[in-house]
């Protein structure tokens, strides 16, 4: 654990120096990959460690974005609004988990996928509060320049990413992490040896929500305008799974590696194959997952084996 923590400190120190070297475009990409990292690491709690194929990430992201936006509309300062977005997502996941986590396999996957659509319809209906289908504008931060805003939101997303990483690392080496891996291997056997499977699964589901909710609040402030099709997009549920698979499911650094690799592929394919970017990107990801079932992180393990 100490070694992984040290590597994490070095990694985030390097990322913190990025605004000193990059331009506005680089900072936008950096903020995006950090947000992707939060989503992928958060999914890892319930999907990678417990083995439950959750598609509820979009629901938590959209809920955090709208809670952050609406509370700012009523005068709540940005950092507190972001924290409220995470708190609402945490509480919602706790209530939702007690019902959905009784299901398993594809039943759980389908049920979790529907949640985002339900929340989208609720937001569309609450026109007076959320703006409905017209979306919601957020106040622009009073910063000197556009570059200053880019740096501010980069560091805000970096802070959320670092906290998510610390929580994932702590959970991996804790009793909770051990219990979640037992559930992934054999839930019935885990229950028989004394693991409180209901509590552990619900805790993992709540951890998969709280940081995504905060990231959703930061995203809403960053783009200054949100609408239901954007923040409740099903891709916010699919992308984290793909990133975790690319990097290495269940590992500490895998989701971060997968987030960087996914954004790189997305940018390269979008720039050179605009008309067919979705199909080509999907094909590349499928090939990577097929030929690297343990993710890009497994390449390091293979390299060590060859060196020995």
N, C-alpha and C positions, 0 to 999 in steps of 0.2 A: 504493500500500500504506500509506503514512504517513497519508493521509487516512482510510482505512478503520480503521486502528489507533486514530487519535484519536477517531473516532466511537464505536468500541467502548469505549474508556476512559470517555468521557462517559456512554455508555449504562449501563455496569456501575456507575459511580459513582452514577448516579440510582437504580438498582436497590438498591444497598447502603443507601440512605437509606430504603428502603421500610418496614423495621421501626419506624422512628421515627414513621411516620404511620399505619400500618395496624393493624387488630385481628387476632385469631387467624384469622378467616375469610379475610381478605385475605392473610395470610401463607400459609395453606394453598393458596390459589389461586396465589400467587406461587411457592411451592415446586413446585407441579404444572407450571406453565408453564415453569419452569426445567428440570425433568426432561424435559418434552416437547422443549424446545430442545436438550438434550443428545442425545436420540434422533434428532431430525431432522438436526442438524448431523453426527452420526456417520454416518447413512445417506448423507449428501451426499458423503462420501469415495468410496464405492464406487458408489452409484447416480447421483449428480449429476455427478461428475467423470469417472468411468470408464465410466458408462453400463451398469453391470451391475445388473439389477433384483433386489437382494437382499431376501429375506424372513427373514433370520437374526437380525434385531434382538431378537426375543423370546427366542431361544436365548441370546444374550449377556447380556441383561438378567436372565433367570432364573438363569443360571449365576453371574453376579456376586452376585445376591441370596442364593443358597444358599451360596456359598463364604463370603461375608461373615457369614451367619447361623451356619453351622456352626463357623467359626473363632472367633467370639465365644462360642459355646457351650463351647469348650475354653479360654476365658480370654484370647484375643487382644484387645487394645484396639481400639475402634471404628475409628479412622483406619487402623490397620494392616490390619484386616479388610477395609475398603473397598479399600485398595490391592491386597490379595491377590485380591479379586474381579476387579479390572481386570487383574491379571497373569494369572490363570487364563483370562479371556476372551481376552486377547491371544495366549497360547500356543495355546489351542484354535482360534482363528481362523487362526493360522499353519498349523497342521496340517490344518485343514479346507480352507483355501484352496488348498493344493497339490493337493487332489483335486477340489473342486467347481469351481474356476476354469478347469478344462479344458473345462467345459460353457459354452454360450452361450445367450442369449435365454431362452425359456420353460423350457428344460431346466434351466438354472441356477436360475431362479426357483422351480421346483417342488422341486428338490433342496434348496435353502436353506430352504424352508418346512418340510420334513420334519424338519429338525434339531431344532427346538424340541420336536416331538412325541416324538422319540427320547429327548431329555434328560428330558422329563417322565416318561416311563415308567421311566427309570433312577432318578430321584428317588423315584418311587412305590414302587419295589422296595427301595430302600435304607432300610428303615423304621428300623433302629437308629440310623442316622446323621442322616437328614433328617426323620424323623417320618412319612415316606410321605404317604398321602392325608390324614392327620390334621393335617398342617402342622407348623410349628415356631415356638415362642415365643422372642422375643429379650428380653434384659434391658433394662429401662427406664432411660435415663440418669438419673443422680442430679443432677437440676437442681431448682431451688427451686420453680418453678411450671410449669404447662402452657404459659403464654406464653413462658417462658424456653426450653422445649423447642422451641416453634414457631420462635423466632428462631434457635436453634442450627442446626436442620436447614435453615432457609432459607439461612443463610450457608454451610452445608456444600454444598448443592446449587448455590448461586451460584458457589462456588469451582470446582466441577466444570464448570459451564457456561462460566466465564471461561477455564479451561484448554482446554476443547474448542474454543472460539471462536479462541483464540490459535493452536492447532494447525491449525485449518481455514484461517485467514488465512495462516499461514506456508506451508502446503502449496499453497495457491492460487497464490502468487507464487514457488514453488520449481521446481526441475527436475522433481521428482516430479509436481507439479500439471500442468506442461506435458506430461509424458509421459502422464498419465492422460487429458488432453483429446485427445491424439493417438490413444490407444486408443479413446476414445469415437467419434471421427470415422471411423477406419478402422484396426482392429487389425492387419490384415495389412500395411498400408502403414507403420504405426508400427514393426512388427517389422523391416521391410526397411530403414528409415533408422537402425536401431541402438538403438531403444528396447527395453530388457529387459522385455518385456510381462509375463512370469511374475512377475518380482520386483516390478514396479510394481503389478500387480493384487493380489498377496498383501499388499504393504505397505498398500494402500488398504483391503483387507478387514480387516487387523489394526487399523488406525486406526478403522475402523467398529465395532470390538468393544471396545477397551480402555476408552473413556470410558463406554460403555453399561454395561460390567461394574461400574465404580466407581459409577455412578448407581444400578444395581441394589442394590449393597451399602448405599448411603445410604438408599434407599427401604425396604429391609428393616428397618433400624434405626429409621426414621421411623415406620413403621406398627406395629412391635413384634411382628408376626405375619405369616408368609407361608405360602402353600400352592401346590402346583404349578399348579392352574388359574388362579391370579392372576398369578404372575410369568412363566409360560410362555404367557400368553394370546396368541393370534394377533393381537389388536388392537395389541399392542406392536410388531408387524412392519408392520401396515397403517398405523397412525396416522403414523409418521414419514414415510412416502412421501406421504401426503395433505398433511401439513404442508409438506413441501418443495415440493410442487406448488402449494400455496396461496401460499406466499411467493415462490418463484422457484427452480427447480431449478438447481444448480450455482453459485449465488451465495453470497457470504459471509453476508449478512444475511437472505437469503430464508428459511432454515429457522427463524430466530428470529421473524421476522415471521409466518410460517405457524403457528408454535406458539402465539403470542399470539392470532391470529385464530381458530384451531381451538378453543382453550379458551373464547374469548368466545362462539363459535357454540354450543359444547357446553353452556355454562352457561345461555344464553338459551333455547335449544330445550328443555333438560331442565326448566327452571323453568316454562315456559308450555305445553309440549306433552309432558307426562310419558308418556302412553300411546303416542304415535306418535313419540317423540323420535328413535329410530334412523332411521326412514324419512325424516323431515323433514330431519334433519341430513345424511344421505347425499345427498338431493336438492339441498340447498343447496351442498354441496361439489362435486357433479358440475356444477352450473350455473356455479359460480365457475371451475372448471377449464376448462370449455368456452369461456367468454367471456373468461377471462384465462389463456390457455395458458402465458404466461410468468410468472404469479403476480402477487401484489399489488405486488411490487417494480417491475413494469413500469409501474405508474401514475405513479411518480416520473419515469421516463424520458419518458412521454407528456407529463407536465406541463412538463418542461423543453423539449420540442420545441414545445409550444404557446406557451410564453413567448418562445422565440426567433422 
